[in-house]
Amino acid sequence: MSKFVSRFMKDESGATAIEYGLIAALIAVVLVTVMGTLKGGLTTAFDNIKTQLEKTS
């Protein structure tokens, strides 16, 4: 791992840095999309749990 980091730091290739930036941006977009999709399901699940807990108390 340290060899990878040191090699990455020495690399002066601009194209490689841009590619890493694009990959990071793509991962961020995917994560935001997935989390947005899961939000509705999680909200429903926690609302159901809350309702069940209120009934038993």
PDB file of N, CA, C and O in Angstrom:
ATOM      1  N   MET A   1       0.825  -1.190   0.000  1.00  0.00           N
ATOM      2  CA  MET A   1       0.000   0.000   0.000  1.00  0.00           C
ATOM      3  C   MET A   1       0.868   1.251   0.000  1.00  0.00           C
ATOM      4  O   MET A   1       0.590   2.207  -0.724  1.00  0.00           O
ATOM      5  N   SER A   2       1.927   1.241   0.821  1.00  0.00           N
ATOM      6  CA  SER A   2       2.797   2.413   0.872  1.00  0.00           C
ATOM      7  C   SER A   2       3.531   2.615  -0.442  1.00  0.00           C
ATOM      8  O   SER A   2       3.809   3.747  -0.838  1.00  0.00           O
ATOM      9  N   LYS A   3       3.846   1.505  -1.124  1.00  0.00           N
ATOM     10  CA  LYS A   3       4.491   1.630  -2.439  1.00  0.00           C
ATOM     11  C   LYS A   3       3.542   2.301  -3.428  1.00  0.00           C
ATOM     12  O   LYS A   3       3.954   3.137  -4.232  1.00  0.00           O
ATOM     13  N   PHE A   4       2.267   1.923  -3.355  1.00  0.00           N
ATOM     14  CA  PHE A   4       1.268   2.523  -4.238  1.00  0.00           C
ATOM     15  C   PHE A   4       1.152   4.023  -3.984  1.00  0.00           C
ATOM     16  O   PHE A   4       1.108   4.816  -4.925  1.00  0.00           O
ATOM     17  N   VAL A   5       1.103   4.403  -2.720  1.00  0.00           N
ATOM     18  CA  VAL A   5       0.966   5.820  -2.371  1.00  0.00           C
ATOM     19  C   VAL A   5       2.194   6.600  -2.818  1.00  0.00           C
ATOM     20  O   VAL A   5       2.071   7.681  -3.393  1.00  0.00           O
ATOM     21  N   SER A   6       3.385   6.052  -2.554  1.00  0.00           N
ATOM     22  CA  SER A   6       4.599   6.777  -2.948  1.00  0.00           C
ATOM     23  C   SER A   6       4.702   6.876  -4.465  1.00  0.00           C
ATOM     24  O   SER A   6       5.113   7.911  -4.990  1.00  0.00           O
ATOM     25  N   ARG A   7       4.336   5.819  -5.170  1.00  0.00           N
ATOM     26  CA  ARG A   7       4.351   5.863  -6.632  1.00  0.00           C
ATOM     27  C   ARG A   7       3.321   6.860  -7.144  1.00  0.00           C
ATOM     28  O   ARG A   7       3.575   7.580  -8.110  1.00  0.00           O
ATOM     29  N   PHE A   8       2.160   6.902  -6.497  1.00  0.00           N
ATOM     30  CA  PHE A   8       1.121   7.846  -6.900  1.00  0.00           C
ATOM     31  C   PHE A   8       1.585   9.283  -6.692  1.00  0.00           C
ATOM     32  O   PHE A   8       1.324  10.144  -7.532  1.00  0.00           O
ATOM     33  N   MET A   9       2.265   9.548  -5.589  1.00  0.00           N
ATOM     34  CA  MET A   9       2.729  10.897  -5.300  1.00  0.00           C
ATOM     35  C   MET A   9       3.813  11.351  -6.275  1.00  0.00           C
ATOM     36  O   MET A   9       3.904  12.539  -6.585  1.00  0.00           O
ATOM     37  N   LYS A  10       4.627  10.429  -6.758  1.00  0.00           N
ATOM     38  CA  LYS A  10       5.699  10.765  -7.693  1.00  0.00           C
ATOM     39  C   LYS A  10       5.184  10.919  -9.119  1.00  0.00           C
ATOM     40  O   LYS A  10       5.824  11.570  -9.944  1.00  0.00           O
ATOM     41  N   ASP A  11       4.057  10.338  -9.404  1.00  0.00           N
ATOM     42  CA  ASP A  11       3.507  10.385 -10.758  1.00  0.00           C
ATOM     43  C   ASP A  11       3.066  11.805 -11.086  1.00  0.00           C
ATOM     44  O   ASP A  11       2.232  12.382 -10.388  1.00  0.00           O
ATOM     45  N   GLU A  12       3.623  12.352 -12.135  1.00  0.00           N
ATOM     46  CA  GLU A  12       3.286  13.716 -12.527  1.00  0.00           C
ATOM     47  C   GLU A  12       2.354  13.746 -13.727  1.00  0.00           C
ATOM     48  O   GLU A  12       2.189  14.783 -14.370  1.00  0.00           O
ATOM     49  N   SER A  13       1.770  12.649 -14.015  1.00  0.00           N
ATOM     50  CA  SER A  13       0.869  12.549 -15.158  1.00  0.00           C
ATOM     51  C   SER A  13      -0.468  13.203 -14.825  1.00  0.00           C
ATOM     52  O   SER A  13      -1.169  12.750 -13.920  1.00  0.00           O
ATOM     53  N   GLY A  14      -0.823  14.243 -15.532  1.00  0.00           N
ATOM     54  CA  GLY A  14      -2.081  14.947 -15.285  1.00  0.00           C
ATOM     55  C   GLY A  14      -3.295  14.125 -15.649  1.00  0.00           C
ATOM     56  O   GLY A  14      -4.335  14.221 -14.999  1.00  0.00           O
ATOM     57  N   ALA A  15      -3.169  13.320 -16.680  1.00  0.00           N
ATOM     58  CA  ALA A  15      -4.302  12.503 -17.119  1.00  0.00           C
ATOM     59  C   ALA A  15      -4.715  11.515 -16.035  1.00  0.00           C
ATOM     60  O   ALA A  15      -5.905  11.279 -15.826  1.00  0.00           O
ATOM     61  N   THR A  16      -3.749  10.945 -15.354  1.00  0.00           N
ATOM     62  CA  THR A  16      -4.058   9.976 -14.301  1.00  0.00           C
ATOM     63  C   THR A  16      -4.816  10.643 -13.165  1.00  0.00           C
ATOM     64  O   THR A  16      -5.781  10.079 -12.649  1.00  0.00           O
ATOM     65  N   ALA A  17      -4.395  11.827 -12.775  1.00  0.00           N
ATOM     66  CA  ALA A  17      -5.080  12.543 -11.696  1.00  0.00           C
ATOM     67  C   ALA A  17      -6.513  12.875 -12.094  1.00  0.00           C
ATOM     68  O   ALA A  17      -7.428  12.777 -11.276  1.00  0.00           O
ATOM     69  N   ILE A  18      -6.703  13.263 -13.336  1.00  0.00           N
ATOM     70  CA  ILE A  18      -8.052  13.559 -13.812  1.00  0.00           C
ATOM     71  C   ILE A  18      -8.911  12.304 -13.800  1.00  0.00           C
ATOM     72  O   ILE A  18     -10.083  12.355 -13.426  1.00  0.00           O
ATOM     73  N   GLU A  19      -8.337  11.184 -14.204  1.00  0.00           N
ATOM     74  CA  GLU A  19      -9.091   9.925 -14.189  1.00  0.00           C
ATOM     75  C   GLU A  19      -9.512   9.558 -12.769  1.00  0.00           C
ATOM     76  O   GLU A  19     -10.652   9.151 -12.544  1.00  0.00           O
ATOM     77  N   TYR A  20      -8.600   9.701 -11.815  1.00  0.00           N
ATOM     78  CA  TYR A  20      -8.959   9.411 -10.420  1.00  0.00           C
ATOM     79  C   TYR A  20     -10.059  10.348  -9.941  1.00  0.00           C
ATOM     80  O   TYR A  20     -10.958   9.929  -9.213  1.00  0.00           O
ATOM     81  N   GLY A  21      -9.994  11.591 -10.338  1.00  0.00           N
ATOM     82  CA  GLY A  21     -11.038  12.543  -9.972  1.00  0.00           C
ATOM     83  C   GLY A  21     -12.386  12.168 -10.551  1.00  0.00           C
ATOM     84  O   GLY A  21     -13.410  12.271  -9.876  1.00  0.00           O
ATOM     85  N   LEU A  22     -12.386  11.732 -11.807  1.00  0.00           N
ATOM     86  CA  LEU A  22     -13.640  11.312 -12.440  1.00  0.00           C
ATOM     87  C   LEU A  22     -14.208  10.062 -11.781  1.00  0.00           C
ATOM     88  O   LEU A  22     -15.420   9.945 -11.602  1.00  0.00           O
ATOM     89  N   ILE A  23     -13.345   9.142 -11.427  1.00  0.00           N
ATOM     90  CA  ILE A  23     -13.814   7.928 -10.745  1.00  0.00           C
ATOM     91  C   ILE A  23     -14.417   8.283  -9.388  1.00  0.00           C
ATOM     92  O   ILE A  23     -15.470   7.762  -9.022  1.00  0.00           O
ATOM     93  N   ALA A  24     -13.756   9.167  -8.642  1.00  0.00           N
ATOM     94  CA  ALA A  24     -14.274   9.587  -7.340  1.00  0.00           C
ATOM     95  C   ALA A  24     -15.622  10.289  -7.491  1.00  0.00           C
ATOM     96  O   ALA A  24     -16.531  10.071  -6.690  1.00  0.00           O
ATOM     97  N   ALA A  25     -15.750  11.135  -8.519  1.00  0.00           N
ATOM     98  CA  ALA A  25     -17.017  11.827  -8.756  1.00  0.00           C
ATOM     99  C   ALA A  25     -18.122  10.835  -9.109  1.00  0.00           C
ATOM    100  O   ALA A  25     -19.253  10.975  -8.643  1.00  0.00           O
ATOM    101  N   LEU A  26     -17.806   9.846  -9.919  1.00  0.00           N
ATOM    102  CA  LEU A  26     -18.793   8.835 -10.303  1.00  0.00           C
ATOM    103  C   LEU A  26     -19.248   8.035  -9.086  1.00  0.00           C
ATOM    104  O   LEU A  26     -20.438   7.760  -8.932  1.00  0.00           O
ATOM    105  N   ILE A  27     -18.314   7.664  -8.229  1.00  0.00           N
ATOM    106  CA  ILE A  27     -18.668   6.936  -7.004  1.00  0.00           C
ATOM    107  C   ILE A  27     -19.563   7.790  -6.122  1.00  0.00           C
ATOM    108  O   ILE A  27     -20.525   7.284  -5.544  1.00  0.00           O
ATOM    109  N   ALA A  28     -19.261   9.075  -6.013  1.00  0.00           N
ATOM    110  CA  ALA A  28     -20.081   9.977  -5.193  1.00  0.00           C
ATOM    111  C   ALA A  28     -21.504  10.067  -5.742  1.00  0.00           C
ATOM    112  O   ALA A  28     -22.466  10.038  -4.975  1.00  0.00           O
ATOM    113  N   VAL A  29     -21.644  10.173  -7.059  1.00  0.00           N
ATOM    114  CA  VAL A  29     -22.970  10.254  -7.669  1.00  0.00           C
ATOM    115  C   VAL A  29     -23.757   8.975  -7.409  1.00  0.00           C
ATOM    116  O   VAL A  29     -24.948   9.028  -7.104  1.00  0.00           O
ATOM    117  N   VAL A  30     -23.096   7.829  -7.529  1.00  0.00           N
ATOM    118  CA  VAL A  30     -23.769   6.550  -7.276  1.00  0.00           C
ATOM    119  C   VAL A  30     -24.215   6.466  -5.826  1.00  0.00           C
ATOM    120  O   VAL A  30     -25.337   6.042  -5.548  1.00  0.00           O
ATOM    121  N   LEU A  31     -23.343   6.868  -4.891  1.00  0.00           N
ATOM    122  CA  LEU A  31     -23.700   6.812  -3.473  1.00  0.00           C
ATOM    123  C   LEU A  31     -24.884   7.718  -3.146  1.00  0.00           C
ATOM    124  O   LEU A  31     -25.781   7.326  -2.399  1.00  0.00           O
ATOM    125  N   VAL A  32     -24.889   8.924  -3.700  1.00  0.00           N
ATOM    126  CA  VAL A  32     -26.000   9.844  -3.448  1.00  0.00           C
ATOM    127  C   VAL A  32     -27.296   9.266  -4.008  1.00  0.00           C
ATOM    128  O   VAL A  32     -28.343   9.354  -3.366  1.00  0.00           O
ATOM    129  N   THR A  33     -27.233   8.684  -5.186  1.00  0.00           N
ATOM    130  CA  THR A  33     -28.430   8.095  -5.792  1.00  0.00           C
ATOM    131  C   THR A  33     -28.954   6.926  -4.965  1.00  0.00           C
ATOM    132  O   THR A  33     -30.155   6.829  -4.715  1.00  0.00           O
ATOM    133  N   VAL A  34     -28.065   6.049  -4.544  1.00  0.00           N
ATOM    134  CA  VAL A  34     -28.484   4.878  -3.763  1.00  0.00           C
ATOM    135  C   VAL A  34     -29.065   5.315  -2.421  1.00  0.00           C
ATOM    136  O   VAL A  34     -30.091   4.793  -1.986  1.00  0.00           O
ATOM    137  N   MET A  35     -28.414   6.264  -1.772  1.00  0.00           N
ATOM    138  CA  MET A  35     -28.916   6.722  -0.470  1.00  0.00           C
ATOM    139  C   MET A  35     -30.260   7.423  -0.610  1.00  0.00           C
ATOM    140  O   MET A  35     -31.115   7.305   0.267  1.00  0.00           O
ATOM    141  N   GLY A  36     -30.450   8.144  -1.693  1.00  0.00           N
ATOM    142  CA  GLY A  36     -31.741   8.781  -1.933  1.00  0.00           C
ATOM    143  C   GLY A  36     -32.834   7.753  -2.147  1.00  0.00           C
ATOM    144  O   GLY A  36     -33.970   7.935  -1.708  1.00  0.00           O
ATOM    145  N   THR A  37     -32.484   6.673  -2.824  1.00  0.00           N
ATOM    146  CA  THR A  37     -33.444   5.600  -3.069  1.00  0.00           C
ATOM    147  C   THR A  37     -33.797   4.877  -1.776  1.00  0.00           C
ATOM    148  O   THR A  37     -34.959   4.541  -1.547  1.00  0.00           O
ATOM    149  N   LEU A  38     -32.809   4.641  -0.941  1.00  0.00           N
ATOM    150  CA  LEU A  38     -33.046   3.918   0.312  1.00  0.00           C
ATOM    151  C   LEU A  38     -33.775   4.751   1.354  1.00  0.00           C
ATOM    152  O   LEU A  38     -34.374   4.205   2.280  1.00  0.00           O
ATOM    153  N   LYS A  39     -33.729   6.053   1.210  1.00  0.00           N
ATOM    154  CA  LYS A  39     -34.319   6.944   2.220  1.00  0.00           C
ATOM    155  C   LYS A  39     -35.803   6.654   2.429  1.00  0.00           C
ATOM    156  O   LYS A  39     -36.265   6.570   3.567  1.00  0.00           O
ATOM    157  N   GLY A  40     -36.541   6.503   1.349  1.00  0.00           N
ATOM    158  CA  GLY A  40     -37.976   6.253   1.463  1.00  0.00           C
ATOM    159  C   GLY A  40     -38.278   4.961   2.190  1.00  0.00           C
ATOM    160  O   GLY A  40     -39.159   4.918   3.048  1.00  0.00           O
ATOM    161  N   GLY A  41     -37.553   3.910   1.852  1.00  0.00           N
ATOM    162  CA  GLY A  41     -37.752   2.616   2.504  1.00  0.00           C
ATOM    163  C   GLY A  41     -37.396   2.652   3.970  1.00  0.00           C
ATOM    164  O   GLY A  41     -38.102   2.077   4.798  1.00  0.00           O
ATOM    165  N   LEU A  42     -36.307   3.322   4.299  1.00  0.00           N
ATOM    166  CA  LEU A  42     -35.906   3.415   5.701  1.00  0.00           C
ATOM    167  C   LEU A  42     -36.891   4.242   6.509  1.00  0.00           C
ATOM    168  O   LEU A  42     -37.196   3.905   7.653  1.00  0.00           O
ATOM    169  N   THR A  43     -37.391   5.327   5.918  1.00  0.00           N
ATOM    170  CA  THR A  43     -38.374   6.157   6.615  1.00  0.00           C
ATOM    171  C   THR A  43     -39.634   5.348   6.915  1.00  0.00           C
ATOM    172  O   THR A  43     -40.176   5.424   8.018  1.00  0.00           O
ATOM    173  N   THR A  44     -40.093   4.585   5.949  1.00  0.00           N
ATOM    174  CA  THR A  44     -41.280   3.751   6.141  1.00  0.00           C
ATOM    175  C   THR A  44     -41.034   2.709   7.226  1.00  0.00           C
ATOM    176  O   THR A  44     -41.887   2.490   8.086  1.00  0.00           O
ATOM    177  N   ALA A  45     -39.878   2.072   7.187  1.00  0.00           N
ATOM    178  CA  ALA A  45     -39.572   1.037   8.178  1.00  0.00           C
ATOM    179  C   ALA A  45     -39.544   1.616   9.594  1.00  0.00           C
ATOM    180  O   ALA A  45     -40.112   1.031  10.516  1.00  0.00           O
ATOM    181  N   PHE A  46     -38.891   2.753   9.765  1.00  0.00           N
ATOM    182  CA  PHE A  46     -38.817   3.345  11.095  1.00  0.00           C
ATOM    183  C   PHE A  46     -40.167   3.885  11.550  1.00  0.00           C
ATOM    184  O   PHE A  46     -40.467   3.867  12.743  1.00  0.00           O
ATOM    185  N   ASP A  47     -40.981   4.363  10.619  1.00  0.00           N
ATOM    186  CA  ASP A  47     -42.331   4.790  10.997  1.00  0.00           C
ATOM    187  C   ASP A  47     -43.157   3.607  11.479  1.00  0.00           C
ATOM    188  O   ASP A  47     -43.919   3.729  12.439  1.00  0.00           O
ATOM    189  N   ASN A  48     -43.009   2.461  10.818  1.00  0.00           N
ATOM    190  CA  ASN A  48     -43.723   1.254  11.247  1.00  0.00           C
ATOM    191  C   ASN A  48     -43.261   0.808  12.633  1.00  0.00           C
ATOM    192  O   ASN A  48     -44.078   0.428  13.472  1.00  0.00           O
ATOM    193  N   ILE A  49     -41.961   0.856  12.867  1.00  0.00           N
ATOM    194  CA  ILE A  49     -41.439   0.489  14.179  1.00  0.00           C
ATOM    195  C   ILE A  49     -41.970   1.429  15.246  1.00  0.00           C
ATOM    196  O   ILE A  49     -42.379   0.994  16.323  1.00  0.00           O
ATOM    197  N   LYS A  50     -41.963   2.714  14.943  1.00  0.00           N
ATOM    198  CA  LYS A  50     -42.484   3.715  15.893  1.00  0.00           C
ATOM    199  C   LYS A  50     -43.942   3.444  16.219  1.00  0.00           C
ATOM    200  O   LYS A  50     -44.342   3.492  17.382  1.00  0.00           O
ATOM    201  N   THR A  51     -44.735   3.161  15.200  1.00  0.00           N
ATOM    202  CA  THR A  51     -46.168   2.873  15.399  1.00  0.00           C
ATOM    203  C   THR A  51     -46.362   1.650  16.275  1.00  0.00           C
ATOM    204  O   THR A  51     -47.201   1.665  17.176  1.00  0.00           O
ATOM    205  N   GLN A  52     -45.601   0.592  16.027  1.00  0.00           N
ATOM    206  CA  GLN A  52     -45.728  -0.637  16.810  1.00  0.00           C
ATOM    207  C   GLN A  52     -45.312  -0.392  18.267  1.00  0.00           C
ATOM    208  O   GLN A  52     -45.936  -0.919  19.188  1.00  0.00           O
ATOM    209  N   LEU A  53     -44.272   0.399  18.471  1.00  0.00           N
ATOM    210  CA  LEU A  53     -43.836   0.698  19.830  1.00  0.00           C
ATOM    211  C   LEU A  53     -44.860   1.550  20.584  1.00  0.00           C
ATOM    212  O   LEU A  53     -45.064   1.375  21.785  1.00  0.00           O
ATOM    213  N   GLU A  54     -45.492   2.462  19.871  1.00  0.00           N
ATOM    214  CA  GLU A  54     -46.510   3.308  20.512  1.00  0.00           C
ATOM    215  C   GLU A  54     -47.732   2.481  20.891  1.00  0.00           C
ATOM    216  O   GLU A  54     -48.375   2.768  21.901  1.00  0.00           O
ATOM    217  N   LYS A  55     -48.065   1.465  20.107  1.00  0.00           N
ATOM    218  CA  LYS A  55     -49.211   0.606  20.420  1.00  0.00           C
ATOM    219  C   LYS A  55     -48.961  -0.228  21.669  1.00  0.00           C
ATOM    220  O   LYS A  55     -49.881  -0.471  22.451  1.00  0.00           O
ATOM    221  N   THR A  56     -47.732  -0.663  21.858  1.00  0.00           N
ATOM    222  CA  THR A  56     -47.430  -1.538  22.993  1.00  0.00           C
ATOM    223  C   THR A  56     -47.181  -0.762  24.293  1.00  0.00           C
ATOM    224  O   THR A  56     -47.211  -1.354  25.372  1.00  0.00           O
ATOM    225  N   SER A  57     -46.940   0.533  24.207  1.00  0.00           N
ATOM    226  CA  SER A  57     -46.658   1.293  25.421  1.00  0.00           C
ATOM    227  C   SER A  57     -47.905   1.764  26.103  1.00  0.00           C
ATOM    228  O   SER A  57     -47.831   2.419  27.142  1.00  0.00           O
TER     229      SER A  57
END
